[in-house]
Amino acid sequence: MNIINDIKKLNVGRVYEDFILKDHTTYKVGGKAICAVTPDDYEKLIILLKYLDESNIKYKVLGNGSNVIFNSTDYDGVIIKLDNFNSLKILNNKIIVGAGYPINKLAIRVSRLGLTGLEFATGIPGTVGGAVYMNAGAYKTDMGYIVTSVKVITPDYKIKTLSNKELDFHYRTSFLQKNKGYICLEALITLIKGNTKDIMELIEERKIRRLETQPLEYPSAGSVFRNPEGDFAGRLIEEIGYKGKSIGGAKVSEKHANFIINTGNAKGEDIKKLISEIKSKVKEKYNIDLKVEQEFVE
């Protein structure tokens, strides 16, 4: 079975052979996938999904790769990129936006229009779909506060709209994360009219703080662990003596202990090992199970 030729015959969109994952993840790690496909529209995506499922070929929907860790070995599956699902409509304070639209770009755009509620996302390098899936957030707010509904493809290839309540948003999780096979296509976001000057000043102030406190000069995927209730993952990592700890090219940032950075030649396996060691040491010392925010892709 020649998977690439079969997918090309489906005529569902552009097919990228020799798709190097480290070029498409913010950690800059990962081997090669069988191929990547950017479906032209929803119908073409459904055709592709049916083929992959019927052929028993694994796949991964990948946004900007800002929260995933691939191994250095090849990924024996197909990557689906929703880059073409990038439409944007702004109707007063209602935003209808495609899953492939960059969330930080959207946040800046609506903030300049004086709409408040998405300022937290100006520092998040993911897509709208990824942000909904992970319930991305910062500064004590997240997507769950602003997403009214989401258009999805269901595991039986139907297009359906899920309400905010059905999406079951909680701290860094959602219905989509717990129910594999649902794919975010588009989100309806509701914001509030605010003062453009105040909004932009807040964004600038937070940008300065991020540059001072986060290792943005290195490849990483943001916070590694969720903060346990009433505490900070970074503090616990410092307490076990892991600030600055390295395995291969992966290193716990000396600027912020809840970041793991790629110092130049890290492998996904190095990052996973470091995460595993931190989890184990924190559990041993404090009896706290740190929850990983990032996703390991096998």
C-alpha positions in Angstrom: 0.0 0.0 0.0 1.5 3.3 -1.1 -0.2 5.7 1.3 1.1 8.9 -0.3 -0.1 7.9 -3.8 -3.5 6.8 -2.4 -3.9 10.2 -0.6 -2.9 12.1 -3.7 -5.6 10.2 -5.7 -8.2 11.3 -3.2 -7.5 14.9 -4.4 -8.4 16.3 -1.0 -5.7 19.0 -0.8 -2.0 19.5 -0.9 0.2 16.6 0.2 3.7 17.2 1.7 6.1 14.3 1.4 9.1 14.0 3.7 7.4 16.1 6.4 10.0 16.8 9.0 8.3 17.3 12.4 11.0 19.3 14.1 10.4 22.0 11.5 6.8 22.2 12.6 6.9 22.1 16.4 8.0 24.9 18.8 10.3 22.5 20.7 12.1 21.8 17.4 12.0 18.0 17.9 10.7 15.1 16.0 11.4 12.7 13.1 9.7 12.4 9.8 6.0 11.7 9.2 4.7 9.6 6.3 3.3 12.9 4.9 1.2 15.9 5.8 -2.0 17.0 4.2 -3.8 20.3 4.2 -7.4 19.6 3.2 -9.1 22.2 1.0 -12.4 22.2 3.0 -14.6 20.3 5.4 -15.8 17.8 2.9 -12.3 17.0 1.7 -11.2 16.5 5.4 -14.0 14.0 5.9 -12.9 12.0 2.8 -9.4 12.0 4.1 -10.5 10.9 7.6 -12.6 8.1 6.2 -9.7 6.8 4.1 -7.3 6.9 7.1 -9.7 5.1 9.4 -10.7 2.5 6.9 -7.1 1.8 6.1 -6.2 1.7 9.8 -3.6 4.5 9.4 -2.9 6.7 12.4 -3.0 10.4 12.1 -2.5 13.6 14.1 -4.2 16.9 13.6 -1.3 19.4 14.2 -1.7 23.2 14.6 1.4 25.2 15.2 3.0 22.3 17.2 3.2 24.4 20.3 2.2 21.8 22.8 3.4 18.5 21.4 6.4 16.3 21.8 7.4 13.9 19.0 10.1 11.3 19.3 13.2 11.5 17.1 12.2 8.3 15.4 9.8 8.6 12.4 6.1 9.0 13.1 4.3 6.2 11.2 1.2 8.2 10.5 -0.2 11.1 8.6 -0.2 14.7 9.8 -3.3 16.8 9.1 -2.8 20.5 9.0 -5.9 22.8 9.0 -4.1 25.8 7.5 -6.9 26.3 5.0 -9.5 26.6 7.7 -8.5 30.2 8.5 -11.6 32.3 7.8 -12.4 35.2 10.1 -15.6 37.2 10.5 -15.9 39.9 13.1 -19.6 40.9 13.7 -19.6 43.6 16.5 -18.4 41.6 19.5 -18.9 38.1 17.9 -15.9 36.5 16.3 -16.4 33.5 13.9 -12.9 32.1 13.2 -11.4 29.0 11.6 -9.5 26.4 13.6 -6.3 27.1 11.6 -6.2 30.8 12.4 -3.2 31.7 14.7 -4.6 32.5 18.2 -2.0 35.2 18.9 -2.7 37.0 15.6 -6.4 36.9 16.4 -5.9 38.3 19.9 -3.9 41.3 18.6 -6.4 41.9 15.8 -9.5 42.0 18.0 -7.7 43.9 20.8 -6.8 46.7 18.3 -10.6 46.9 17.6 -11.2 47.6 21.3 -12.6 44.1 22.1 -11.5 42.7 25.4 -11.3 39.1 26.7 -8.6 37.6 24.4 -5.6 39.6 25.7 -4.3 36.5 27.5 -3.7 34.8 24.1 -1.3 37.4 22.7 1.7 35.3 24.0 0.3 31.9 22.9 1.9 30.6 19.7 -0.9 28.1 18.8 -3.9 28.0 16.5 -7.5 28.6 17.4 -8.3 24.8 17.2 -5.3 24.0 19.4 -6.3 26.6 21.9 -9.8 25.3 22.1 -8.6 21.7 22.4 -6.2 22.5 25.2 -8.4 25.2 26.8 -5.3 27.4 26.5 -5.1 30.2 29.0 -3.0 32.6 31.1 -3.5 35.3 33.8 -6.4 33.4 35.5 -8.5 33.2 32.3 -8.8 30.8 29.4 -10.8 29.9 26.2 -13.6 28.5 28.3 -14.6 32.1 29.3 -15.0 33.4 25.8 -15.9 30.5 23.5 -19.7 30.4 22.9 -19.7 27.3 20.6 -17.5 25.3 18.3 -18.2 23.6 15.0 -16.6 20.1 15.0 -16.4 16.9 12.9 -17.6 14.0 15.1 -16.1 10.5 15.1 -18.9 9.4 12.7 -17.9 12.2 10.2 -20.9 14.5 10.9 -20.5 18.3 11.2 -22.0 19.4 14.5 -22.0 22.5 16.8 -21.1 22.0 20.4 -22.1 24.6 23.0 -19.8 26.0 25.7 -21.4 23.7 28.2 -21.0 20.7 26.0 -17.3 21.6 25.5 -16.8 21.0 29.3 -13.9 23.4 29.7 -11.8 23.0 32.8 -8.2 24.0 33.7 -6.2 23.2 30.5 -8.7 20.6 29.3 -11.9 20.2 27.3 -14.3 17.7 25.9 -12.3 17.6 22.7 -9.2 16.5 24.6 -11.0 13.7 26.4 -13.0 12.5 23.3 -10.6 11.6 20.5 -12.1 11.7 17.0 -13.7 15.1 17.4 -11.9 17.8 15.4 -12.4 21.5 15.9 -13.2 23.3 12.6 -14.4 26.7 13.7 -15.1 28.7 16.9 -17.6 31.3 17.8 -16.0 33.7 20.4 -17.9 36.4 22.2 -15.9 39.3 23.6 -16.8 42.6 25.4 -16.3 46.1 24.0 -13.5 47.8 25.9 -11.0 50.7 25.7 -8.4 50.1 22.9 -5.7 52.1 24.6 -6.1 50.3 28.0 -6.2 46.9 26.2 -3.0 47.6 24.2 -1.2 48.9 27.2 -2.0 45.7 29.2 -0.8 43.6 26.3 2.5 45.5 26.1 3.0 45.4 29.8 2.5 41.6 29.8 4.8 41.2 26.8 7.6 42.9 28.7 7.0 40.7 31.8 7.1 37.6 29.6 10.4 38.6 28.1 11.8 39.1 31.6 10.5 35.9 33.1 10.3 33.3 30.3 13.1 31.8 28.2 11.6 32.9 24.9 15.0 32.9 23.2 15.0 29.1 23.2 12.6 26.5 21.6 10.1 25.3 24.1 6.4 24.6 24.5 5.6 27.0 27.3 4.6 25.7 30.8 5.3 22.0 31.1 3.1 21.2 34.1 -0.2 22.6 35.3 0.0 24.4 38.6 -1.3 22.2 41.5 -4.0 23.9 43.5 -2.6 26.6 45.8 0.9 26.1 44.5 3.2 26.6 41.5 4.9 23.8 39.5 7.9 26.0 39.0 8.4 26.4 42.8 8.2 22.6 43.3 10.7 22.0 40.5 13.2 24.5 42.1 12.7 22.8 45.5 13.8 19.4 44.1 16.9 21.0 42.7 16.0 20.6 39.0 16.3 24.2 37.9 19.1 24.1 35.2 19.0 20.3 35.1 19.9 18.9 31.6 19.3 15.6 29.9 20.9 15.5 26.4 19.9 18.8 24.8 16.9 19.3 27.0 17.2 21.6 30.0 15.0 23.0 32.7 15.2 26.7 32.2 17.1 28.8 34.8 14.8 31.7 34.1 11.5 29.8 34.7 11.7 26.2 36.2 8.3 25.2 34.6 9.8 25.6 31.1 12.0 23.0 29.4 14.1 24.4 26.6 15.9 22.9 23.7 19.5 24.1 23.9 20.2 23.1 20.4 20.2 19.4 19.8 17.5 18.0 22.1 15.4 14.9 21.2 11.8 14.4 22.2 13.1 11.4 24.3 15.3 13.8 26.3 12.4 16.1 27.1 10.2 13.1 28.0 12.8 11.7 30.3 13.3 15.1 32.0 9.5 15.5 32.5 9.3 11.9 33.9 12.1 12.5 36.4 10.6 15.8 37.6 7.2 14.1 38.1 8.8 11.2 40.0 10.9 13.4 42.3 8.0 15.8 43.1 5.8 12.8 43.9 8.4 11.3 46.1 9.1 14.5 48.0 5.7 16.2 48.2 3.2 13.4 47.3 1.9 15.7 44.5 1.1 14.3 41.1 2.2 17.0 38.6 -0.1 17.0 35.6 1.7 17.5 32.2 0.2 20.2 30.0 2.1 19.0 26.9 1.1 16.1 24.8 3.4 13.1 24.0 2.8 11.8 20.5 3.8 8.2 19.9 
